[in-house]
Amino acid sequence: MKFSIQSLYTWYRNTLRNPKYRWWVIIGTLLYFLSPIDIAPDFLPIVGELDDVFLLTLLVTEVSGLMIEGFKQRRGNVDAKATNTTEDSTSSANTANTIDVDAVSVK
């Protein structure tokens, strides 16, 4: 089995498609920041801050992803309701103007 950063990232993204796991990641990173126990203590010059920066990036990414998805869902529901009312009144007009076209490749 070949290990790569890309495969780890793919696994991570596929796992977090479930909202339950995304919330666990957000809660876990918040608890890590509040906890006095640290993987790499901050008194180490570079490594100490590197794990905190990584987890802060993870937290910001996940929270912004949740906010964007929530905004899209609210926006999609509003758009779907608006299009349903206009489609009902114009659906008979749209079916009368539909043209069936066959695709032909041009060389």
Contacts in CASP RR format, 6 or more apart in sequence:
PFRMAT RR
TARGET T0000
AUTHOR 0000-0000-0000
METHOD contacts of the structure
MODEL  1
MKFSIQSLYTWYRNTLRNPKYRWWVIIGTLLYFLSPIDIAPDFLPIVGEL
DDVFLLTLLVTEVSGLMIEGFKQRRGNVDAKATNTTEDSTSSANTANTID
VDAVSVK
15 21 0 8 1.000
16 22 0 8 1.000
16 25 0 8 1.000
16 62 0 8 1.000
19 66 0 8 1.000
22 62 0 8 1.000
22 66 0 8 1.000
25 58 0 8 1.000
25 62 0 8 1.000
26 59 0 8 1.000
26 62 0 8 1.000
26 63 0 8 1.000
26 66 0 8 1.000
29 55 0 8 1.000
29 56 0 8 1.000
29 58 0 8 1.000
29 59 0 8 1.000
29 62 0 8 1.000
30 59 0 8 1.000
32 55 0 8 1.000
33 52 0 8 1.000
33 55 0 8 1.000
33 56 0 8 1.000
33 59 0 8 1.000
38 48 0 8 1.000
38 51 0 8 1.000
38 52 0 8 1.000
39 51 0 8 1.000
40 47 0 8 1.000
40 48 0 8 1.000
40 50 0 8 1.000
40 51 0 8 1.000
41 48 0 8 1.000
42 48 0 8 1.000
42 49 0 8 1.000
42 52 0 8 1.000
87 94 0 8 1.000
END
